[in-house]
Amino acid sequence: MTNAPLKVIVTRRLPEPVETRMRELFDVELNETDEKMDAAALVDAVKRADILVPTLGDVIDQKLLAHAGKNLRLIANYGAGFDHIDVQTALQRGIMVSNTPGVLTDDTADMTMAMILAVPRRLREGTVLMQRGEWQGWSPTALMGHRITGKRLGILGMGRIGQAVARRAKAFGLQVHYHNRRRLHLDTEAALEATYWESLDQMLARVDILSIHCPHTPGTFHLLNARRLKLMKPTSFIINTARGEIVDENALTRMLRSGELAGAGLDVFEHGNDINPRLKGLDNVLLLPHMGSATVEGRIEMGEKVIINIKTFADGHRPPDQVVPSML
C-alpha cells in the first residue's frame, strides 16, 4: 500500500454521520444528489476509484468490471447482500469485495413480524378505507381477518434473520417450522421450539404463513415456482423480506388473483422497482418499498462497517467482512 490517500467513490447518499466520518478519513467522492448512477457514471467510477462503495441498486457485473482501472482493489458494498456484484470476476481481477453482515438482523425481523401481523388482519384494507373516508362505522362482519396465534409459520432459510423471526413468532404463539440447507444444532432448534423439514415441498403443504429468508443465488432463483406455490393451502399467506427473485412473481400474482393464496406481504420484488401492475391492484397484498432495513440506527451501523472495512484495507489488512468464495 502507498501513503497516498485512497480515492473512495460512493454511488449513493449515505446517512449524514457516515458521510461526515468518511470525509474525515478518506479522499472521498460522495453522490450529493442521491440520483442512481447510470452506466456511464459507474464506468467512470470504476476507472478512477481505488475503492468503490456501491449499494443494492448498482449492478457490478463482468461488463462493468472490464472497465476497472488498475487502482481499483476493493468494492466495499454498503449492504449485506452481494448478489448484485460479480464477486468471482472481481476476485479474478484482484479486487476484494466486502459487505456489512449482521447489523440489519433485528430491523428486518421486526419488519417481517409487522407484515406477518398486518396481512392476515387486513391492515392495508382498513387503512385504505379510512384514508378514502369510506368507513361507515363498526360492523360485526366487516374486515374480518385471521388470528395468528396457533398458526403454523414456515421459515424458508434459518440464518440470523430467520432465527430472529422465529424468536418473535414464538412470542406471538405461532408454531415455528423451517426448511434450511442444513439443520440447526439441536440445542438451537429446541430453544426456538422449531420443527425441521428436510423437504421444502412437504413443509409448504402444511404451513399457514410462509416467511422467506434465504439469499438469492442461482440455486434459489424461482425456488418458489408455480408448482411449489400450488402446494400451499388457499388459506395461506406469503411474506417476503429477502429477495424478490426467489419467488416466481407472475405465478404468485395469478394465484393471489384467483384465490389460490389468501394474501401476501412483499418488501422485495423480482424486477426491482418495476412491479407487476396486476400485483399493485390487489386488496390482499401489502406492498412495501424495500423498507426492511430502513432504520436510522441500522443504516448508520452499515456505514460504520463499510468504514471499518475500508480503514482495515487501507492499513494493509484484509477487511473483516471480506466476501470469500465459500460464501458464494
C-alpha positions in Angstrom: 0.0 0.0 0.0 1.2 3.6 -0.7 0.9 6.6 1.6 -1.2 8.5 -0.9 -4.8 8.8 0.2 -7.1 6.3 -1.3 -9.8 7.5 -3.7 -13.1 6.3 -2.4 -16.2 6.8 -4.6 -19.7 6.3 -3.1 -22.5 5.7 -5.5 -25.5 6.9 -3.4 -26.2 9.3 -0.5 -25.5 7.7 2.9 -26.6 8.9 6.4 -25.0 12.2 7.3 -22.9 10.9 10.2 -21.4 8.2 7.8 -20.6 10.8 5.1 -19.0 13.1 7.7 -16.8 10.4 9.0 -15.8 9.3 5.5 -14.7 12.9 4.7 -12.6 12.9 7.8 -10.8 9.7 7.0 -10.6 9.4 3.2 -10.3 11.2 -0.1 -14.0 10.5 -0.7 -16.2 11.5 -3.6 -19.9 11.5 -2.5 -23.1 11.4 -4.5 -24.5 14.8 -3.5 -27.8 14.4 -5.5 -28.6 10.8 -4.5 -29.6 10.0 -8.1 -28.7 6.5 -9.0 -25.6 6.4 -11.2 -26.2 5.5 -14.8 -24.0 3.0 -16.7 -21.6 5.7 -17.9 -21.1 7.2 -14.4 -20.4 3.7 -13.0 -17.8 3.1 -15.7 -16.2 6.4 -14.8 -16.2 5.5 -11.1 -14.5 2.1 -11.5 -11.9 3.7 -13.7 -10.9 6.3 -11.2 -11.6 4.7 -7.8 -9.2 2.8 -5.5 -12.3 1.8 -3.5 -15.9 1.7 -4.7 -18.8 1.8 -2.3 -21.9 0.6 -4.2 -25.4 -0.2 -2.9 -28.0 -2.7 -3.8 -29.2 -0.9 -6.8 -25.8 -0.8 -8.6 -25.1 -3.7 -10.9 -21.4 -4.5 -10.6 -21.2 -7.2 -13.3 -18.5 -8.6 -15.6 -19.1 -6.0 -18.2 -18.6 -3.1 -15.8 -15.6 -4.7 -14.2 -13.9 -4.9 -17.6 -13.5 -1.1 -17.3 -12.0 -1.2 -13.9 -8.8 0.8 -13.5 -5.6 -0.8 -12.2 -6.1 1.0 -8.9 -9.5 -0.5 -8.0 -8.7 -3.0 -5.3 -11.8 -3.0 -3.0 -15.5 -3.0 -3.6 -16.8 -2.1 -0.1 -20.5 -2.9 -0.5 -23.0 -0.9 1.6 -25.3 -3.8 2.4 -25.3 -7.4 3.5 -26.5 -8.9 0.2 -24.0 -9.0 -2.6 -25.9 -10.8 -5.4 -25.7 -7.6 -7.5 -21.9 -7.9 -7.6 -20.0 -10.4 -9.8 -17.7 -11.5 -6.9 -15.9 -14.2 -9.0 -14.9 -11.7 -11.7 -13.8 -9.2 -9.1 -11.6 -11.7 -7.4 -10.1 -12.8 -10.7 -9.1 -9.2 -11.3 -7.6 -8.9 -7.9 -10.4 -6.9 -6.4 -11.6 -7.7 -2.9 -15.3 -7.5 -2.0 -16.7 -6.7 1.4 -20.2 -6.4 2.8 -22.0 -5.4 6.0 -23.5 -8.6 7.6 -25.3 -8.8 10.9 -26.3 -5.2 11.5 -29.8 -5.5 10.0 -31.0 -8.7 11.5 -33.3 -7.2 14.1 -34.6 -4.5 11.8 -35.6 -7.0 9.1 -37.0 -9.4 11.6 -39.2 -6.6 13.1 -40.5 -5.6 9.6 -41.2 -9.3 8.8 -43.2 -9.7 12.0 -45.1 -6.5 11.3 -46.1 -7.9 7.9 -47.0 -11.3 9.5 -49.4 -9.4 11.7 -50.7 -7.0 9.1 -51.5 -9.2 6.2 -53.8 -11.8 7.9 -55.5 -9.0 9.9 -56.1 -6.9 6.7 -54.5 -3.7 7.9 -53.9 -2.4 4.4 -57.5 -2.6 3.6 -58.6 -0.9 6.8 -56.1 1.9 6.2 -57.3 2.5 2.7 -60.9 2.5 3.8 -60.1 5.2 6.4 -58.0 7.3 4.1 -60.7 7.4 1.5 -63.3 8.4 4.1 -65.5 5.4 3.3 -65.8 3.9 6.8 -69.4 3.8 7.8 -68.9 2.6 11.4 -68.3 -0.7 13.1 -69.9 -3.8 11.8 -69.8 -7.4 13.2 -68.7 -8.8 9.8 -66.5 -6.0 8.4 -62.9 -6.7 7.5 -62.6 -9.9 9.4 -59.1 -11.3 9.2 -57.4 -14.2 10.9 -55.6 -14.5 14.3 -52.1 -15.8 14.1 -51.9 -17.5 17.5 -51.7 -21.2 17.0 -51.0 -21.0 13.2 -48.0 -22.7 11.6 -45.3 -20.4 10.4 -42.9 -21.8 7.8 -39.5 -20.1 7.7 -37.5 -20.7 4.5 -33.9 -20.0 5.4 -32.9 -20.2 9.0 -29.9 -18.0 9.2 -29.6 -14.9 11.5 -32.7 -13.2 10.3 -34.8 -16.4 10.1 -33.9 -17.3 13.7 -34.7 -13.7 14.8 -38.1 -14.0 13.2 -38.6 -17.4 14.9 -38.0 -15.9 18.3 -40.5 -13.2 17.7 -43.1 -15.6 16.2 -42.8 -17.9 19.2 -43.7 -14.9 21.5 -46.9 -14.4 19.4 -47.9 -18.1 19.8 -47.0 -19.2 16.3 -45.8 -22.8 15.7 -42.4 -22.5 14.1 -41.4 -24.8 11.2 -38.4 -24.3 9.0 -36.5 -25.5 5.9 -32.8 -24.8 5.6 -29.8 -26.2 3.7 -28.5 -27.5 7.0 -30.4 -28.5 10.0 -29.8 -26.3 13.1 -27.9 -27.6 16.1 -30.5 -29.5 18.2 -30.0 -27.1 21.1 -30.8 -24.1 18.9 -33.8 -25.9 17.4 -35.1 -26.7 20.9 -34.6 -23.1 22.1 -36.7 -21.9 19.2 -39.2 -24.8 19.5 -38.8 -25.2 15.8 -39.7 -28.2 13.7 -37.2 -29.0 10.9 -38.5 -30.1 7.4 -35.9 -31.7 5.1 -38.5 -31.5 2.3 -39.5 -28.0 1.4 -42.5 -29.3 -0.6 -43.8 -31.1 2.5 -43.4 -28.0 4.7 -45.2 -25.8 2.1 -48.2 -28.0 2.1 -48.7 -27.7 5.9 -47.9 -24.1 6.9 -50.4 -21.2 7.2 -47.8 -18.5 6.7 -44.5 -18.7 4.8 -41.7 -16.2 5.5 -38.8 -16.1 3.1 -35.3 -15.5 4.4 -32.8 -17.3 2.1 -30.3 -15.5 -0.1 -30.7 -15.0 -3.9 -28.3 -17.4 -5.7 -28.6 -19.3 -8.9 -29.9 -22.2 -6.8 -32.7 -20.2 -5.2 -33.9 -18.3 -8.3 -37.6 -19.1 -8.5 -37.2 -21.6 -5.7 -40.9 -20.9 -5.1 -42.1 -21.6 -8.6 -45.7 -22.2 -9.8 -45.5 -25.9 -8.8 -44.4 -25.2 -5.3 -46.8 -22.3 -4.8 -49.6 -24.7 -5.7 -48.6 -27.0 -2.9 -49.7 -24.3 -0.4 -53.2 -24.1 1.1 -55.5 -21.5 -0.4 -55.8 -20.0 3.1 -52.1 -19.4 3.5 -50.1 -16.2 3.3 -46.6 -15.4 1.9 -44.2 -12.8 3.4 -41.0 -11.9 1.6 -38.4 -9.5 3.0 -35.5 -11.4 1.4 -35.1 -11.2 -2.3 -37.8 -10.9 -5.0 -36.1 -13.3 -7.4 -36.8 -16.3 -5.1 -40.5 -16.2 -6.0 -42.0 -16.5 -9.5 -43.8 -13.2 -9.3 -46.1 -13.9 -12.2 -47.2 -17.2 -10.7 -47.7 -15.6 -7.3 -49.8 -12.8 -8.8 -52.1 -15.3 -10.7 -52.7 -17.3 -7.5 -53.4 -14.3 -5.4 -55.9 -13.0 -8.0 -57.6 -16.4 -8.3 -57.9 -17.0 -4.6 -55.4 -19.9 -4.6 -53.5 -18.0 -1.9 -55.0 -15.8 0.7 -52.6 -12.9 0.7 -49.0 -11.7 0.6 -46.7 -9.1 2.2 -43.9 -8.2 -0.1 -41.0 -5.8 0.6 -38.9 -7.0 -2.4 -39.8 -7.7 -6.0 -38.5 -9.9 -8.8 -37.6 -6.9 -11.1 -36.6 -4.3 -8.5 -38.9 -1.3 -8.6 -40.6 -2.5 -11.8 -43.5 -4.0 -10.1 -46.2 -6.1 -11.9 -49.1 -3.7 -12.3 -51.6 -6.6 -11.7 -50.0 -7.1 -8.3 -50.5 -3.5 -7.3 -54.2 -3.6 -7.6 -54.8 -6.5 -5.2 -56.6 -5.8 -1.9 -55.0 -8.9 -0.3 -51.4 -7.8 -0.9 -49.3 -5.4 1.2 -46.5 -3.9 -0.9 -43.6 -2.0 0.7 -40.7 -0.2 -1.0 -37.9 -2.3 0.4 -38.1 -0.9 3.9 -36.9 -4.0 5.8 -33.6 -2.4 6.8 -34.8 1.2 6.9 -33.9 2.4 10.4 -31.6 5.2 11.2 -29.7 3.0 13.6 -29.3 0.2 11.1 -28.2 2.4 8.2 -25.6 4.2 10.3 -24.2 0.8 11.6 -24.0 -0.3 7.9 -21.9 2.7 7.2 -19.7 2.1 10.2 -19.0 -1.4 8.9 -18.1 0.0 5.5 -15.7 2.5 7.1 -14.0 -0.3 9.1 -13.6 -2.5 6.1 -12.0 0.4 4.1 -9.8 1.5 7.0 -8.6 -2.0 7.6 -7.8 -2.4 3.9 -6.0 0.9 3.8 -3.9 -0.2 6.7 -2.7 -3.2 4.7 -5.0 -5.9 6.1 -7.9 -7.9 4.8 -11.3 -6.3 5.6 -13.1 -8.1 8.5 -16.2 -8.6 6.3 -14.5 -9.8 3.2 -16.7 -11.9 0.9 -14.8 -15.2 0.2 -15.6 -17.9 -2.4 -17.0 -20.2 0.3 -19.9 -17.7 0.8 -20.9 -17.7 -2.9 
